[in-house]
Amino acid sequence: MNNSVNEAYWDQQPEALLAALQSSAAGLDTAAAGQRLKEYGPNLLRAREKVTALRLLLDQFKSPVVLILPGYGGRM
């Protein structure tokens, strides 16, 4: 088995996955965690803008299917 991180993680043995990620079952030590924080930044999700009802309605017209269907006039 290839120990590549690009392989599906659920398809790897835990020991192989931890080795590929350079970690252990106990987690990272403080120095390694600090280095990864500097290298990759904090593990945060970006805030999304709130979707209003009007935006949701207008976004429906971005679909090519919505733009094509009115041309049939309900006849199929």
Secondary structure in CASP SS format (residue, H / E / C, confidence):
PFRMAT SS
TARGET T0000
AUTHOR 0000-0000-0000
METHOD secondary structure of the structure
MODEL  1
M C 1.00
N C 1.00
N C 1.00
S C 1.00
V C 1.00
N C 1.00
E C 1.00
A C 1.00
Y H 1.00
W H 1.00
D H 1.00
Q C 1.00
Q C 1.00
P H 1.00
E H 1.00
A H 1.00
L H 1.00
L H 1.00
A H 1.00
A H 1.00
L C 1.00
Q C 1.00
S C 1.00
S C 1.00
A C 1.00
A C 1.00
G C 1.00
L C 1.00
D C 1.00
T H 1.00
A H 1.00
A H 1.00
A H 1.00
G H 1.00
Q H 1.00
R H 1.00
L H 1.00
K H 1.00
E H 1.00
Y H 1.00
G C 1.00
P C 1.00
N C 1.00
L C 1.00
L C 1.00
R C 1.00
A C 1.00
R C 1.00
E C 1.00
K C 1.00
V C 1.00
T C 1.00
A H 1.00
L H 1.00
R H 1.00
L H 1.00
L H 1.00
L H 1.00
D H 1.00
Q H 1.00
F H 1.00
K H 1.00
S C 1.00
P H 1.00
V H 1.00
V H 1.00
L H 1.00
I H 1.00
L H 1.00
P H 1.00
G H 1.00
Y H 1.00
G C 1.00
G C 1.00
R C 1.00
M C 1.00
END
